[in-house]
Amino acid sequence: MKQIVYCTTGILMLFQAVVVFGQTNLFDAVYQELQKSYTLNTDGTMDYRYTKTIRLQSYNAFHRLFGETFVVYNPDYQELIIHNAYTIMADGKKIMVPKNAFNEVLPRFANHCPAFNHLREMVITHTGLEIGATIYLDYTIHTQKGFFPALMGTESLAESQPVTNLSVTVTIPDDQSLHYHLFNSNEKPILLRQNGATSYRWHRESIPAVTQERFSGKNGENIPVLIFSTDKGYNNLAAFYGKQEAFSFELSPEMEKRVNRSDGSGTTKKEEIFGWQEMVVKELNLYSIPDCYTGYRLRPLQDVWKSNGGTPAEKAVLLTALLRKSGVNAMPAIVMEPRLFDQQIGNLTTISTWVVQVPLPKMGKIYLAVDQINAFDKAVLSPNQTILVFQDDNTFSVISSEAPKSTIHLNGSLVLSDSLLLTGSLTGEVAGQANPVLALMRDESKLKYYFSGGLHPGEIRDVMITELSLEKTTFSAEVKKEPEVTSDIGYLTFEFPVMKGGSEQTGIHYLESTRHTPLELSSAMEESYSFTLAFPDHITLLSEEKEIKTTNQAGSFSFIVLRKGNLVHVKRSLHIPHATIEPGHYSAFKALMDQWNLYQNRIVLFRQ
């Protein structure tokens, strides 16, 4: 199946294209023609026209990928017009899509969202499909004046299948200006002026398909991605939000009663802040409605409260209002998609999510999620991230930062007793993306849940946080663990503990032998583990002393096992200095990660 969602944007999070166009027979389908056009009419209405001609080359193409087209729209403000929908079979026979193949349904994301049950999704079931058949589809979504604050959009100039001809056209009246940025390309649009309007057209031919390799970043660096808007900058858009009733942050008497009942007596300001976040996240349903289908408008907070649910934007503004009523100077904020932000182009189609900026006493500003109780500060989770924070004077402040390096250092002094009980102490430090600072602010004992490998939460005791900041956390803890006996003949395995941030958080447990596109980590990584383990005389250490050190273009790895009497000292370290691994360095990176993930490099083995 092929889903096309109209949000005045055709944004597609793509990876980098590397397969040459001549290999089109290797793919499920080929777009022979793909046209997307945006028009701002002189009366303020808008039209989005989508035309595709796609040849099917596999059973998968029509059974799973392109057998149906899905078009979502808001019938209160938009009208869907189908111009053409038919199939040319392999023998040349033309099959029109019958009337009963056009079916309106409720979009899946609007399920259980009463306030948005008016949204519609047109399901177009294509007929006459077979290998060698060609689908033709041409439709327009006409939008009423004022539904969108500006004509704006985001388009990736590549698809998951090869494209023979692709064009994106934006047409505006001569008295309007178009602001645009084509990322990852120097291509200039073709301008055409006629009938009091100016058209900007981007055209590409013989576009290779986009590879979908694991651990590829959004908006791949080699894919041309176009953003555009009739608004220059974000001043008008900030004012557009500021004029909405929700942004008055006024609470209804019922809501104020709830705030007064939770007056914060007996709690710290930090506990009060996290308490309101927990209430908004857990007690109010999340309506995952893309902002474009609401026209970037929020319902009044009283309606959000009464409906017991809201969109991410509505929940963020509600949380802001509750915090402000409690005396906290909170600000709603939007997180933009990485690599697609230009401060000179007012484009809301690249909104990734909404958060709330909150000043914490003696800590600084943190960013709270409204879809989950976030353990990590939302401001440090993505590289090349931009956050726009609403100000009270209807302006934005722009927060841009690189994702800080994920740093983990863990040391342990452990003793294996005659009864095979493992005890000892741990000290460590986590920083950057590995620092679950918000979780630890709520409950320091939660640190035990960020261990994996050879230790489980129940085996971590007496956690003590010695330093807690947005930058880093240092800690100590005690260990008590029964060792694992791996067979009846008395082999004992001790697997060293690791922290869940850093390399564990990436989910990279194996890697393919080759790669064509850059591999994207959430941040650079620096990890080191050092353990000293004392064992009794009746236990024999089977693991041999070894020293493995690898340094290459991607970073470094080391694994050292040393024995001195009844003491075994083990060190493991991994250093990946760059978050982006280029294809030329991929084999080096794979060599490091393969050694890091190797089970033999995570354990020591004993025999009774």
C-alpha positions as CSV (number, residue, x, y, z in Angstrom):
1,M,0.0,0.0,0.0
2,K,1.1,3.6,-0.6
3,Q,0.0,6.2,1.8
4,I,-0.1,9.9,0.8
5,V,-1.0,12.3,3.5
6,Y,-1.8,16.0,2.6
7,C,-0.5,18.4,5.2
8,T,0.5,21.1,2.8
9,T,3.7,19.0,2.8
10,G,4.9,15.8,1.4
11,I,7.6,15.4,4.0
12,L,9.2,12.1,3.8
13,M,12.0,11.1,6.2
14,L,14.4,9.5,3.7
15,F,17.8,8.0,3.7
16,Q,20.5,8.6,1.2
17,A,20.2,7.5,-2.4
18,V,23.0,5.4,-3.7
19,V,21.5,2.8,-6.2
20,V,22.1,3.9,-9.8
21,F,18.9,4.6,-11.8
22,G,19.7,2.0,-14.4
23,Q,19.0,-0.8,-11.9
24,T,15.2,0.0,-11.8
25,N,14.3,-3.6,-12.4
26,L,15.6,-4.5,-9.0
27,F,12.7,-2.5,-7.3
28,D,9.1,-3.2,-6.7
29,A,8.0,-0.3,-8.8
30,V,9.1,2.7,-10.8
31,Y,7.5,6.2,-10.8
32,Q,7.4,7.2,-14.4
33,E,5.9,10.6,-13.4
34,L,5.5,12.2,-10.0
35,Q,4.2,15.8,-9.8
36,K,3.3,17.8,-6.7
37,S,2.1,21.4,-7.0
38,Y,1.1,23.9,-4.4
39,T,-0.9,27.0,-5.4
40,L,-1.9,30.1,-3.4
41,N,-4.8,31.6,-5.2
42,T,-5.6,35.3,-5.3
43,D,-8.6,34.8,-3.1
44,G,-6.5,33.2,-0.3
45,T,-7.6,29.6,-1.0
46,M,-4.9,27.0,-1.6
47,D,-4.7,24.0,-3.9
48,Y,-2.4,20.9,-3.6
49,R,-2.4,18.7,-6.7
50,Y,-0.8,15.3,-6.7
51,T,-0.2,13.3,-9.9
52,K,1.6,10.0,-10.2
53,T,2.2,7.4,-12.8
54,I,3.8,4.3,-11.3
55,R,4.6,1.0,-13.1
56,L,4.4,-2.2,-10.9
57,Q,7.2,-4.7,-11.1
58,S,6.4,-7.2,-8.3
59,Y,3.6,-8.9,-6.5
60,N,4.7,-7.0,-3.4
61,A,4.1,-3.8,-5.2
62,F,0.4,-4.3,-5.5
63,H,-0.2,-6.6,-2.6
64,R,1.5,-4.4,0.0
65,L,2.9,-1.2,-1.3
66,F,0.8,0.5,-4.0
67,G,-2.4,-1.4,-4.2
68,E,-4.2,1.4,-2.3
69,T,-3.6,5.1,-1.9
70,F,-4.7,6.9,1.3
71,V,-5.4,10.6,1.3
72,V,-6.2,12.3,4.6
73,Y,-8.0,15.7,4.7
74,N,-10.2,17.9,6.9
75,P,-13.6,18.2,5.2
76,D,-14.6,21.2,7.4
77,Y,-12.0,23.2,5.5
78,Q,-10.9,21.1,2.6
79,E,-12.4,19.4,-0.5
80,L,-10.9,16.4,-2.2
81,I,-11.3,16.3,-6.0
82,I,-10.3,13.2,-7.9
83,H,-9.4,14.1,-11.5
84,N,-8.3,10.7,-12.7
85,A,-7.8,7.2,-11.3
86,Y,-7.2,4.3,-13.6
87,T,-4.9,1.4,-14.4
88,I,-3.3,0.4,-17.7
89,M,-2.8,-3.3,-17.6
90,A,0.3,-5.0,-19.1
91,D,-1.6,-5.8,-22.3
92,G,-2.7,-2.1,-22.7
93,K,-6.2,-2.5,-21.4
94,K,-7.5,0.6,-19.5
95,I,-9.3,-0.1,-16.2
96,M,-11.1,2.8,-14.5
97,V,-11.2,2.8,-10.7
98,P,-14.9,2.0,-10.0
99,K,-17.0,4.2,-7.7
100,N,-17.1,1.6,-4.9
101,A,-13.3,1.7,-4.8
102,F,-13.4,5.1,-3.3
103,N,-14.2,4.8,0.4
104,E,-14.0,7.4,3.2
105,V,-12.9,6.2,6.6
106,L,-11.7,7.7,9.9
107,P,-7.9,8.1,9.8
108,R,-6.4,5.6,12.2
109,F,-4.6,8.3,14.2
110,A,-8.0,9.9,14.9
111,N,-9.4,6.7,16.5
112,H,-10.7,7.3,20.0
113,C,-10.2,11.1,19.5
114,P,-13.8,12.4,19.6
115,A,-12.8,16.0,18.9
116,F,-11.2,15.0,15.6
117,N,-13.7,12.4,14.4
118,H,-14.6,14.7,11.5
119,L,-11.3,14.1,9.8
120,R,-11.5,11.8,6.8
121,E,-9.2,9.5,4.9
122,M,-10.1,8.6,1.3
123,V,-9.0,5.0,0.6
124,I,-8.5,4.6,-3.2
125,T,-8.3,0.9,-4.1
126,H,-6.6,0.5,-7.5
127,T,-8.0,-2.2,-9.8
128,G,-6.6,-4.3,-12.6
129,L,-3.3,-4.7,-10.9
130,E,-0.6,-7.1,-12.1
131,I,3.1,-7.2,-12.8
132,G,3.6,-4.7,-15.7
133,A,0.5,-2.7,-14.9
134,T,0.7,1.1,-14.6
135,I,-1.3,3.1,-12.0
136,Y,-2.5,6.6,-12.9
137,L,-3.8,8.9,-10.1
138,D,-4.5,12.6,-10.2
139,Y,-6.2,14.5,-7.4
140,T,-6.4,18.0,-5.8
141,I,-7.1,19.0,-2.2
142,H,-8.7,22.5,-2.2
143,T,-8.3,24.4,1.1
144,Q,-10.4,27.3,2.3
145,K,-8.9,30.7,3.0
146,G,-7.5,31.1,6.5
147,F,-7.2,27.4,7.4
148,F,-3.4,27.5,7.1
149,P,-1.4,30.5,8.4
150,A,0.7,30.5,5.3
151,L,1.4,28.4,2.2
152,M,4.2,26.2,3.4
153,G,5.6,22.8,2.8
154,T,8.4,20.3,2.9
155,E,9.3,18.0,0.0
156,S,12.0,15.3,-0.4
157,L,13.1,15.1,-4.0
158,A,13.5,11.3,-4.0
159,E,11.3,8.3,-3.2
160,S,11.7,4.8,-2.0
161,Q,11.4,3.6,-5.6
162,P,13.2,5.1,-8.7
163,V,11.6,8.1,-10.3
164,T,11.9,8.9,-14.0
165,N,10.5,12.4,-13.8
166,L,9.8,14.4,-10.6
167,S,8.7,17.9,-10.2
168,V,7.6,20.2,-7.4
169,T,5.9,23.4,-8.3
170,V,4.9,26.3,-6.0
171,T,2.7,29.1,-7.5
172,I,1.9,32.3,-5.7
173,P,0.3,35.7,-6.7
174,D,2.8,38.3,-7.9
175,D,2.1,40.4,-4.8
176,Q,3.4,37.6,-2.6
177,S,7.0,36.4,-1.9
178,L,8.2,32.8,-1.7
179,H,11.0,31.9,0.7
180,Y,12.6,28.6,0.1
181,H,15.7,26.5,0.9
182,L,16.7,23.4,-1.0
183,F,19.0,21.4,1.4
184,N,21.7,19.3,0.0
185,S,21.6,20.8,-3.5
186,N,22.5,23.9,-5.3
187,E,19.7,23.5,-7.9
188,K,17.8,26.6,-8.6
189,P,14.0,26.6,-9.5
190,I,12.7,27.4,-12.9
191,L,10.6,30.6,-12.7
192,L,7.5,31.2,-14.9
193,R,5.4,34.4,-14.7
194,Q,2.0,34.5,-16.2
195,N,-1.6,35.6,-15.5
196,G,-0.5,37.6,-12.4
197,A,1.2,34.7,-10.7
198,T,4.8,33.3,-10.4
199,S,5.6,29.6,-10.4
200,Y,8.7,28.1,-8.9
201,R,9.5,24.7,-10.3
202,W,12.1,22.2,-9.3
203,H,12.5,19.3,-11.7
204,R,14.7,16.2,-11.6
205,E,15.1,13.2,-13.9
206,S,16.3,9.6,-13.5
207,I,16.3,9.8,-9.7
208,P,17.7,6.7,-8.0
209,A,15.7,5.0,-5.3
210,V,16.5,5.7,-1.7
211,T,18.2,2.9,0.2
212,Q,16.8,2.2,3.6
213,E,19.7,1.0,5.6
214,R,19.5,0.6,9.4
215,F,20.7,3.4,11.6
216,S,20.4,6.0,8.9
217,G,19.5,9.5,10.0
218,K,16.4,11.4,9.1
219,N,16.6,13.6,6.0
220,G,19.8,12.1,4.7
221,E,22.5,14.5,3.8
222,N,22.6,13.5,0.1
223,I,18.8,13.8,-0.5
224,P,17.6,17.2,-1.7
225,V,14.9,18.4,0.6
226,L,12.9,21.5,-0.2
227,I,11.2,23.7,2.4
228,F,9.2,26.8,1.4
229,S,6.8,29.3,2.9
230,T,5.2,32.6,2.0
231,D,6.1,33.8,5.5
232,K,9.6,35.1,6.0
233,G,10.9,34.0,9.4
234,Y,8.7,33.0,12.3
235,N,7.4,36.4,13.6
236,N,4.0,36.0,11.8
237,L,3.6,32.4,12.9
238,A,4.4,33.3,16.5
239,A,1.7,35.9,16.4
240,F,-0.6,33.4,14.8
241,Y,-0.2,31.1,17.7
242,G,-0.2,34.0,20.3
243,K,-3.7,35.1,19.1
244,Q,-5.3,31.8,19.8
245,E,-7.3,31.5,22.9
246,A,-5.3,28.6,24.2
247,F,-2.2,30.8,24.4
248,S,-3.9,33.1,27.0
249,F,-3.1,30.2,29.4
250,E,-6.4,30.9,31.2
251,L,-7.8,28.1,33.3
252,S,-11.5,27.3,33.9
253,P,-12.8,27.3,37.4
254,E,-12.7,23.5,37.5
255,M,-9.0,23.6,36.4
256,E,-8.2,26.2,39.0
257,K,-9.9,24.1,41.6
258,R,-7.5,21.2,40.7
259,V,-4.5,23.5,41.0
260,N,-5.6,24.9,44.3
261,R,-6.2,21.4,45.6
262,S,-2.6,20.6,44.6
263,D,-1.2,23.7,46.2
264,G,2.2,22.2,46.6
265,S,2.3,22.2,50.4
266,G,4.8,19.7,51.7
267,T,6.4,19.4,48.3
268,T,9.4,21.0,46.7
269,K,9.1,23.1,43.5
270,K,10.8,20.3,41.6
271,E,8.3,17.7,42.9
272,E,5.5,20.0,42.0
273,I,6.8,20.5,38.4
274,F,7.2,16.8,37.8
275,G,3.8,16.1,39.5
276,W,2.0,18.3,36.9
277,Q,3.9,16.6,34.1
278,E,2.8,13.2,35.4
279,M,-0.8,14.4,35.6
280,V,-0.9,15.7,32.0
281,V,0.9,12.6,30.6
282,K,-1.0,9.9,32.5
283,E,-4.5,11.4,33.1
284,L,-5.1,13.1,29.8
285,N,-5.2,11.0,26.6
286,L,-2.8,11.8,23.8
287,Y,-4.5,12.6,20.5
288,S,-1.7,12.0,17.9
289,I,-3.2,14.3,15.3
290,P,-0.6,15.9,13.0
291,D,-0.8,19.7,13.4
292,C,-1.5,20.2,9.7
293,Y,-4.9,18.6,9.9
294,T,-6.0,21.1,12.6
295,G,-4.6,24.1,10.6
296,Y,-2.1,24.5,13.4
297,R,-4.9,25.6,15.7
298,L,-5.4,24.5,19.3
299,R,-8.7,24.1,21.1
300,P,-9.4,26.3,24.1
301,L,-7.8,24.7,27.2
302,Q,-11.2,24.3,28.8
303,D,-12.2,22.0,25.9
304,V,-9.0,20.1,26.2
305,W,-9.7,19.5,29.9
306,K,-13.3,18.5,29.4
307,S,-12.5,16.1,26.6
308,N,-9.8,14.5,28.8
309,G,-7.3,14.5,26.0
310,G,-5.4,16.7,23.5
311,T,-2.9,16.8,20.7
312,P,0.8,17.2,21.7
313,A,0.4,21.0,21.1
314,E,-2.7,21.2,23.3
315,K,-1.1,19.1,26.1
316,A,2.0,21.2,26.0
317,V,0.1,24.5,26.3
318,L,-2.1,23.0,29.1
319,L,0.9,21.8,31.0
320,T,2.4,25.3,30.6
321,A,-0.8,26.9,32.0
322,L,-0.9,24.6,35.0
323,L,2.7,25.2,35.8
324,R,2.2,29.0,35.4
325,K,-0.7,28.9,37.8
326,S,1.6,27.1,40.2
327,G,4.1,29.9,40.0
328,V,6.5,28.3,37.5
329,N,7.5,30.4,34.5
330,A,7.0,27.7,31.9
331,M,7.0,28.2,28.1
332,P,5.6,25.9,25.4
333,A,8.1,25.0,22.7
334,I,8.2,23.1,19.4
335,V,11.0,20.8,18.3
336,M,11.8,21.0,14.6
337,E,13.0,18.1,12.5
338,P,16.8,17.9,12.4
339,R,18.6,19.4,9.4
340,L,15.5,21.1,8.0
341,F,15.4,24.4,9.9
342,D,16.0,27.8,8.4
343,Q,15.2,30.7,10.6
344,Q,14.4,32.9,7.6
345,I,11.7,30.5,6.3
346,G,8.5,30.3,8.4
347,N,7.7,26.6,8.0
348,L,5.6,24.6,10.5
349,T,5.4,21.4,8.4
350,T,8.7,20.3,10.0
351,I,7.4,20.3,13.5
352,S,8.6,17.0,15.2
353,T,6.9,17.4,18.6
354,W,5.9,19.8,21.3
355,V,7.6,20.2,24.7
356,V,7.6,22.6,27.6
357,Q,10.6,24.6,28.7
358,V,10.8,24.8,32.5
359,P,13.3,26.6,34.7
360,L,14.5,24.4,37.6
361,P,16.0,26.0,40.7
362,K,19.8,25.7,40.8
363,M,19.7,23.4,37.7
364,G,18.8,25.5,34.6
365,K,16.2,25.0,32.0
366,I,14.8,21.6,31.2
367,Y,12.4,20.4,28.5
368,L,9.5,18.2,29.5
369,A,7.7,15.9,27.1
370,V,3.9,15.6,27.1
371,D,3.7,12.1,25.6
372,Q,5.8,10.4,28.2
373,I,7.5,10.9,31.5
374,N,10.9,11.6,29.9
375,A,14.0,10.4,31.7
376,F,16.3,12.4,29.5
377,D,16.2,16.1,28.8
378,K,14.5,16.5,25.5
379,A,17.0,19.2,24.5
380,V,19.8,16.6,24.2
381,L,18.2,13.7,22.4
382,S,18.8,14.5,18.7
383,P,21.8,15.9,16.8
384,N,21.3,19.1,14.8
385,Q,18.2,19.8,16.8
386,T,16.4,23.2,16.9
387,I,13.8,24.2,19.5
388,L,11.6,27.2,19.1
389,V,10.4,28.5,22.5
390,F,7.3,30.8,22.6
391,Q,7.8,34.1,24.4
392,D,5.0,36.1,26.1
393,D,5.4,38.9,23.5
394,N,4.4,36.6,20.7
395,T,7.9,35.9,19.5
396,F,10.1,32.8,19.4
397,S,13.5,32.3,20.9
398,V,15.7,29.8,19.0
399,I,17.6,27.1,20.8
400,S,20.1,25.2,18.6
401,S,22.7,22.7,19.8
402,E,24.6,19.7,18.9
403,A,23.8,16.5,20.8
404,P,26.4,16.2,23.6
405,K,28.7,13.2,23.7
406,S,27.4,10.2,25.5
407,T,29.9,9.5,28.3
408,I,29.9,6.5,30.6
409,H,32.6,5.6,33.2
410,L,31.9,2.7,35.6
411,N,34.4,1.2,38.1
412,G,33.8,-1.7,40.4
413,S,35.5,-3.5,43.3
414,L,33.9,-6.9,43.7
415,V,34.4,-10.0,45.8
416,L,33.2,-13.6,45.1
417,S,32.8,-15.3,48.5
418,D,33.3,-19.0,49.3
419,S,29.5,-19.4,49.1
420,L,29.7,-17.8,45.6
421,L,27.9,-14.7,46.7
422,L,29.1,-11.7,44.7
423,T,29.3,-8.4,46.7
424,G,31.1,-5.1,46.2
425,S,30.8,-1.5,45.3
426,L,30.4,0.6,42.1
427,T,31.3,4.1,41.3
428,G,30.5,5.9,38.1
429,E,29.7,8.9,36.0
430,V,27.2,9.4,33.1
431,A,27.1,12.5,31.0
432,G,25.4,13.9,27.9
433,Q,22.9,11.6,26.3
434,A,23.7,8.8,28.7
435,N,22.5,11.0,31.7
436,P,19.0,10.2,32.8
437,V,18.9,13.4,34.8
438,L,15.2,13.9,34.9
439,A,14.5,10.4,36.1
440,L,17.0,10.8,38.9
441,M,15.6,14.2,39.9
442,R,12.3,12.4,40.5
443,D,13.8,9.4,42.3
444,E,17.5,8.8,42.7
445,S,16.9,5.1,43.3
446,K,15.8,4.8,39.6
447,L,19.5,4.6,38.7
448,K,19.4,0.9,39.4
449,Y,17.2,0.5,36.3
450,Y,19.9,1.9,34.0
451,F,22.2,-1.1,34.6
452,S,22.1,-4.1,32.3
453,G,24.4,-6.9,31.4
454,G,25.5,-8.9,34.5
455,L,23.5,-6.9,37.0
456,H,19.8,-6.5,37.4
457,P,17.9,-3.8,39.4
458,G,17.3,-6.1,42.4
459,E,21.1,-6.7,42.7
460,I,21.9,-3.0,43.0
461,R,21.7,-1.6,46.6
462,D,22.2,1.6,48.4
463,V,22.4,3.9,45.4
464,M,23.8,7.3,46.3
465,I,24.0,10.3,43.9
466,T,27.0,12.3,44.6
467,E,26.5,14.9,41.9
468,L,23.4,15.6,39.8
469,S,23.3,18.2,37.1
470,L,22.1,18.6,33.5
471,E,25.6,18.0,32.3
472,K,26.5,14.9,34.3
473,T,25.7,12.6,37.2
474,T,28.1,10.8,39.5
475,F,27.1,8.0,41.8
476,S,28.0,5.1,44.0
477,A,26.1,1.8,44.7
478,E,26.5,-1.5,46.4
479,V,26.2,-4.9,44.7
480,K,24.8,-8.2,46.0
481,K,24.4,-11.0,43.4
482,E,24.2,-14.8,43.2
483,P,26.5,-15.9,40.3
484,E,25.2,-17.9,37.4
485,V,26.2,-21.6,37.2
486,T,26.2,-22.4,33.5
487,S,26.4,-26.2,33.6
488,D,26.2,-29.2,35.9
489,I,30.0,-29.5,36.0
490,G,30.4,-26.2,37.8
491,Y,31.3,-23.5,35.3
492,L,30.6,-20.0,36.6
493,T,30.1,-17.0,34.4
494,F,30.4,-13.4,35.5
495,E,29.1,-10.9,32.9
496,F,30.2,-7.4,33.5
497,P,27.5,-4.8,34.0
498,V,27.0,-2.0,31.5
499,M,25.0,1.2,31.6
500,K,21.9,1.4,29.3
501,G,23.0,4.8,27.8
502,G,25.6,5.1,25.1
503,S,26.2,2.0,23.0
504,E,23.5,0.0,24.6
505,Q,21.0,2.6,23.8
506,T,21.9,2.6,20.1
507,G,20.6,-1.0,19.7
508,I,23.5,-1.9,17.5
509,H,24.0,-5.6,18.3
510,Y,25.1,-6.6,14.8
511,L,26.0,-4.8,11.6
512,E,25.8,-5.8,8.0
513,S,29.1,-6.5,6.2
514,T,28.8,-3.5,3.8
515,R,27.1,-0.1,3.8
516,H,26.5,2.5,1.1
517,T,25.2,5.4,3.2
518,P,26.4,7.2,6.4
519,L,25.5,5.6,9.7
520,E,24.0,8.0,12.1
521,L,24.4,7.7,15.9
522,S,22.5,10.0,18.2
523,S,25.8,11.3,19.5
524,A,29.5,10.5,19.8
525,M,30.3,7.9,22.5
526,E,33.0,7.4,25.1
527,E,32.6,4.5,27.5
528,S,35.0,2.8,29.9
529,Y,34.4,0.0,32.4
530,S,37.0,-1.1,35.0
531,F,36.4,-4.0,37.5
532,T,38.5,-5.8,40.0
533,L,37.1,-9.2,41.1
534,A,38.5,-11.2,44.0
535,F,37.7,-14.9,44.0
536,P,38.3,-17.7,46.6
537,D,40.9,-20.4,46.4
538,H,38.6,-23.2,45.4
539,I,37.5,-21.3,42.3
540,T,39.7,-21.6,39.1
541,L,39.8,-18.7,36.6
542,L,39.5,-20.1,33.1
543,S,39.6,-16.8,31.2
544,E,43.1,-16.2,30.0
545,E,45.0,-13.0,30.4
546,K,44.7,-10.9,27.2
547,E,45.1,-7.4,25.9
548,I,43.1,-6.4,22.8
549,K,43.6,-2.8,21.5
550,T,42.2,-1.6,18.3
551,T,42.5,2.0,17.0
552,N,41.3,3.0,13.5
553,Q,39.6,5.8,11.6
554,A,36.3,5.2,13.5
555,G,37.6,5.3,17.0
556,S,39.1,2.8,19.4
557,F,38.3,-0.3,21.5
558,S,40.2,-2.1,24.2
559,F,39.7,-5.2,26.3
560,I,42.2,-6.1,28.9
561,V,42.2,-9.1,31.4
562,L,45.0,-9.3,34.0
563,R,45.4,-11.7,36.8
564,K,47.4,-11.3,40.0
565,G,46.9,-14.1,42.5
566,N,43.2,-14.4,43.3
567,L,42.4,-11.1,41.7
568,V,41.3,-10.5,38.2
569,H,41.3,-7.0,36.7
570,V,39.2,-6.3,33.6
571,K,39.0,-3.2,31.6
572,R,36.7,-2.5,28.6
573,S,36.6,0.8,26.7
574,L,35.0,2.1,23.5
575,H,35.5,5.6,22.0
576,I,33.6,6.7,18.9
577,P,34.4,10.4,18.4
578,H,32.0,11.2,15.7
579,A,28.2,10.6,15.5
580,T,28.2,10.2,11.7
581,I,30.1,7.2,10.3
582,E,30.9,7.8,6.6
583,P,30.8,4.7,4.3
584,G,34.6,4.9,4.0
585,H,34.9,4.4,7.7
586,Y,32.1,1.9,8.1
587,S,34.3,-1.3,8.1
588,A,36.5,0.3,10.8
589,F,33.4,1.1,12.9
590,K,32.0,-2.4,12.4
591,A,35.3,-3.9,13.5
592,L,35.1,-1.9,16.8
593,M,31.4,-2.7,17.4
594,D,31.8,-6.4,16.6
595,Q,34.5,-6.6,19.3
596,W,32.5,-4.5,21.7
597,N,29.4,-6.8,21.3
598,L,31.4,-10.1,21.4
599,Y,30.1,-12.1,24.3
600,Q,33.6,-13.4,25.1
601,N,34.7,-9.8,25.6
602,R,31.9,-9.2,28.2
603,I,32.6,-12.0,30.7
604,V,35.1,-13.9,32.7
605,L,34.7,-17.7,33.2
606,F,35.4,-19.7,36.3
607,R,35.2,-23.4,37.3
608,Q,34.5,-24.6,40.8
